[in-house]
Amino acid sequence: MIGETLYIYDRYSRNEVRPVTITGETRMSWMSARGDKIDKKTMCMRGDSTYRVLTLAQLKDEEWARSHRREIVILIERADAATLRKYAVLLGVE
């Protein structure tokens, strides 16, 4: 993990993403060059769960979900019963 880049994501602003390079680690945390401590178990900043820490793949997934969620919800709300039944099967509701 040392040398890899992770991304600190502010849950509330949804716009602030800060890349950090892992420069050290302990048994429970990774440390960045800026002195950030990242809890390995929770993937949050140590002592502040407001900030999630994501890999690049997780960050891309988060951005995709954020940009498509509203449109998908609207389409589901407008769907007829037959289409809703298909969604229910996909989601494991029925």
TIDRENVO-197736 format. One line per field, with one value per atom (N, C-alpha, C): x negated, y, z; atom name; residue number from 1. Coordinates in Angstrom, 2 decimals. Last residue first. Layout:
c1	X/...
c2	Y/...
c3	Z/...
atomo	CA/...
num	NUM/...
END
This chain:
c1	38.87/39.82/39.09/36.55/37.76/38.80/34.17/34.44/35.65/33.69/33.31/33.59/34.74/33.31/32.82/37.44/36.70/35.20/38.02/38.17/37.40/37.73/36.80/36.82/39.96/38.62/37.55/42.00/41.83/40.43/41.72/41.42/41.23/42.65/41.24/40.84/45.35/44.53/43.04/46.22/46.18/45.29/44.04/45.32/45.12/42.07/42.22/43.61/41.49/42.37/42.69/39.67/40.95/41.96/37.55/38.27/39.64/36.74/37.21/37.99/35.95/37.05/37.61/33.78/34.94/36.14/32.05/32.55/33.80/31.49/32.14/32.75/30.20/31.45/32.21/27.83/28.86/30.20/25.75/26.84/28.02/23.84/24.31/25.50/23.41/23.89/24.47/22.38/23.65/24.24/19.97/20.97/22.34/18.66/18.99/20.06/18.39/19.12/19.56/16.73/18.07/18.95/14.42/15.13/16.56/13.78/14.08/14.85/13.19/14.33/14.75/10.90/12.08/13.32/9.15/9.57/10.82/10.41/9.46/9.94/11.16/11.54/10.34/12.27/11.07/11.36/14.43/14.20/12.93/14.91/14.11/13.91/16.31/16.87/16.16/15.05/15.72/16.41/12.26/13.22/13.88/10.41/11.01/12.02/8.78/8.76/9.34/10.90/9.82/9.91/11.78/12.11/10.89/11.73/11.39/11.91/11.98/13.16/12.96/9.42/10.66/11.87/7.44/7.48/8.82/7.74/8.05/8.22/5.25/6.41/6.60/3.99/4.03/5.34/1.96/3.29/3.13/-0.48/-0.23/1.16/-1.13/-0.59/-0.29/-1.78/-2.88/-2.43/0.27/-0.08/-1.23/0.57/0.25/-0.14/2.91/1.96/1.73/3.36/3.54/2.53/2.76/4.15/4.39/0.02/0.88/2.33/-0.97/-1.06/-0.15/-2.81/-1.68/-2.01/-3.43/-3.79/-2.57/-2.50/-3.95/-4.39/-0.17/-0.48/-2.00/0.96/0.06/-0.29/4.17/3.07/2.25/6.41/5.56/4.46/9.54/8.12/7.30/12.48/11.74/10.27/15.40/14.01/13.41/18.01/17.17/15.69/19.43/19.55/18.71/19.69/19.56/19.76/20.00/20.99/20.88/17.88/19.27/20.28/15.01/15.84/17.29/12.51/13.78/14.63/9.32/10.12/11.33/7.93/8.65/9.53/4.58/5.98/6.61/1.86/2.67/4.09/-1.00/0.26/1.00/-3.12/-3.35/-2.08/-2.05/-2.92/-3.26/-0.81/0.00/-0.86
c2	-9.46/-10.55/-11.75/-8.12/-7.78/-8.88/-8.22/-9.26/-8.98/-6.55/-6.07/-7.09/-7.95/-7.60/-7.21/-7.97/-9.25/-8.96/-5.25/-5.96/-7.27/-4.75/-4.12/-4.87/-6.20/-6.59/-6.01/-4.71/-6.12/-6.63/-2.33/-2.36/-3.79/-3.15/-2.76/-2.79/-3.59/-4.68/-4.39/-1.03/-2.17/-3.30/1.60/0.90/-0.35/4.28/2.96/2.38/6.57/6.68/5.33/5.79/6.38/6.43/5.03/4.01/4.54/7.53/6.50/5.40/8.75/9.31/8.28/7.12/7.21/7.74/7.70/6.33/6.34/10.42/10.00/8.60/10.25/11.01/10.57/8.65/8.24/8.94/9.59/8.85/8.54/10.93/11.58/10.86/9.14/10.49/11.14/6.91/6.81/8.19/8.01/7.49/7.44/8.66/9.72/9.27/6.05/7.09/8.21/4.87/4.33/5.38/6.45/6.46/5.93/5.70/7.09/7.19/3.00/3.39/4.83/3.25/2.53/2.92/4.59/5.23/4.57/4.21/3.89/4.60/6.58/5.71/5.37/7.48/7.32/6.24/10.01/8.63/8.60/12.19/11.97/10.49/11.94/12.81/12.54/10.61/9.78/10.61/11.08/11.94/11.16/9.33/10.32/11.23/8.90/8.50/9.63/8.81/9.53/9.18/5.46/6.84/7.49/2.68/3.50/4.93/0.97/1.76/2.54/-0.31/-1.07/-0.31/1.63/0.54/-0.19/5.05/3.79/2.69/7.23/6.59/5.23/10.33/8.93/8.35/12.79/12.19/10.75/13.87/13.53/12.98/14.22/15.40/15.12/11.70/12.65/13.90/9.48/10.20/11.15/6.19/7.60/8.22/3.77/4.22/5.70/1.77/2.95/3.03/-0.46/-0.06/1.07/-0.89/-2.06/-1.67/1.74/1.04/-0.17/3.16/2.45/1.91/5.68/4.83/4.10/7.01/7.03/6.15/7.31/6.61/6.52/10.37/9.24/8.63/11.58/11.48/10.24/13.87/12.69/12.74/14.90/15.23/13.95/16.36/15.11/15.47/17.92/17.96/16.56/17.51/18.06/18.01/16.72/15.90/16.44/17.80/18.73/18.02/15.41/16.47/17.41/13.62/13.13/14.25/14.10/14.73/14.33/11.81/12.27/12.82/11.19/11.59/12.33/8.52/9.78/10.05/7.22/7.09/8.47/5.81/7.01/6.60/4.03/4.11/5.39/4.05/4.57/4.68/1.18/2.37/2.75/-1.20/0.00/1.26
c3	-5.39/-5.65/-6.17/-4.81/-4.05/-4.21/-6.20/-5.22/-4.35/-8.25/-6.92/-5.81/-10.40/-10.40/-8.99/-9.61/-9.74/-9.67/-9.75/-8.47/-8.49/-12.47/-11.52/-10.19/-13.33/-13.78/-12.84/-12.15/-11.77/-12.16/-13.54/-12.11/-11.61/-16.04/-15.90/-14.42/-15.42/-15.97/-15.80/-14.52/-13.61/-14.12/-15.83/-15.70/-14.83/-14.42/-15.05/-14.84/-13.07/-14.24/-14.88/-11.13/-10.71/-11.86/-12.77/-12.00/-11.57/-13.74/-14.67/-13.95/-11.33/-12.12/-13.08/-10.64/-9.76/-10.52/-12.78/-12.59/-11.70/-12.32/-13.57/-13.43/-9.81/-9.97/-11.22/-10.38/-9.42/-9.67/-11.96/-12.60/-11.68/-10.42/-11.64/-12.30/-8.29/-8.02/-9.27/-9.66/-8.93/-8.68/-10.61/-11.55/-10.87/-8.19/-9.14/-10.14/-7.13/-6.39/-7.32/-9.07/-8.81/-8.12/-8.75/-10.03/-9.88/-6.11/-6.42/-7.74/-6.46/-5.61/-5.89/-8.08/-8.58/-7.77/-6.32/-7.57/-8.13/-2.94/-4.01/-5.27/-0.35/-1.44/-2.33/2.75/1.96/0.92/3.99/3.58/2.74/6.57/5.37/5.12/8.88/7.83/6.51/10.90/9.90/8.82/12.46/11.76/10.63/13.55/14.43/13.76/10.55/11.96/12.81/7.79/8.47/9.94/6.86/7.18/7.79/6.65/5.48/5.65/8.77/8.38/7.10/8.83/8.97/8.43/8.62/7.63/7.66/8.90/9.57/8.53/8.21/7.62/8.28/9.00/9.42/8.92/7.45/7.61/8.07/6.86/8.25/8.51/4.26/4.96/6.43/3.43/3.58/4.35/5.42/4.20/4.49/6.74/6.93/5.60/7.86/6.85/7.11/10.86/10.02/8.90/12.45/12.30/11.31/12.38/12.35/12.04/10.16/11.43/11.31/7.43/8.01/9.38/4.87/6.00/6.53/2.71/2.92/4.08/0.20/1.44/1.57/-1.00/-1.24/0.11/-1.81/-0.84/-1.18/-3.36/-3.45/-2.38/-2.38/-2.26/-2.35/-3.24/-3.29/-3.31/-2.74/-2.31/-2.33/-3.28/-4.34/-4.00/-1.13/-2.34/-3.50/1.39/0.27/-1.06/2.95/2.96/1.78/2.70/2.55/2.40/0.96/1.97/1.75/0.46/-0.08/1.05/-0.51/0.64/0.10/-2.16/-2.35/-1.15/-2.54/-2.14/-2.24/-4.19/-3.98/-3.60/-2.86/-3.59/-3.26/-1.12/-2.47/-3.29/0.58/0.60/-0.83/0.00/0.00/0.00
atomo	N/CA/C/N/CA/C/N/CA/C/N/CA/C/N/CA/C/N/CA/C/N/CA/C/N/CA/C/N/CA/C/N/CA/C/N/CA/C/N/CA/C/N/CA/C/N/CA/C/N/CA/C/N/CA/C/N/CA/C/N/CA/C/N/CA/C/N/CA/C/N/CA/C/N/CA/C/N/CA/C/N/CA/C/N/CA/C/N/CA/C/N/CA/C/N/CA/C/N/CA/C/N/CA/C/N/CA/C/N/CA/C/N/CA/C/N/CA/C/N/CA/C/N/CA/C/N/CA/C/N/CA/C/N/CA/C/N/CA/C/N/CA/C/N/CA/C/N/CA/C/N/CA/C/N/CA/C/N/CA/C/N/CA/C/N/CA/C/N/CA/C/N/CA/C/N/CA/C/N/CA/C/N/CA/C/N/CA/C/N/CA/C/N/CA/C/N/CA/C/N/CA/C/N/CA/C/N/CA/C/N/CA/C/N/CA/C/N/CA/C/N/CA/C/N/CA/C/N/CA/C/N/CA/C/N/CA/C/N/CA/C/N/CA/C/N/CA/C/N/CA/C/N/CA/C/N/CA/C/N/CA/C/N/CA/C/N/CA/C/N/CA/C/N/CA/C/N/CA/C/N/CA/C/N/CA/C/N/CA/C/N/CA/C/N/CA/C/N/CA/C/N/CA/C/N/CA/C/N/CA/C/N/CA/C/N/CA/C/N/CA/C/N/CA/C/N/CA/C
num	94/94/94/93/93/93/92/92/92/91/91/91/90/90/90/89/89/89/88/88/88/87/87/87/86/86/86/85/85/85/84/84/84/83/83/83/82/82/82/81/81/81/80/80/80/79/79/79/78/78/78/77/77/77/76/76/76/75/75/75/74/74/74/73/73/73/72/72/72/71/71/71/70/70/70/69/69/69/68/68/68/67/67/67/66/66/66/65/65/65/64/64/64/63/63/63/62/62/62/61/61/61/60/60/60/59/59/59/58/58/58/57/57/57/56/56/56/55/55/55/54/54/54/53/53/53/52/52/52/51/51/51/50/50/50/49/49/49/48/48/48/47/47/47/46/46/46/45/45/45/44/44/44/43/43/43/42/42/42/41/41/41/40/40/40/39/39/39/38/38/38/37/37/37/36/36/36/35/35/35/34/34/34/33/33/33/32/32/32/31/31/31/30/30/30/29/29/29/28/28/28/27/27/27/26/26/26/25/25/25/24/24/24/23/23/23/22/22/22/21/21/21/20/20/20/19/19/19/18/18/18/17/17/17/16/16/16/15/15/15/14/14/14/13/13/13/12/12/12/11/11/11/10/10/10/9/9/9/8/8/8/7/7/7/6/6/6/5/5/5/4/4/4/3/3/3/2/2/2/1/1/1
END
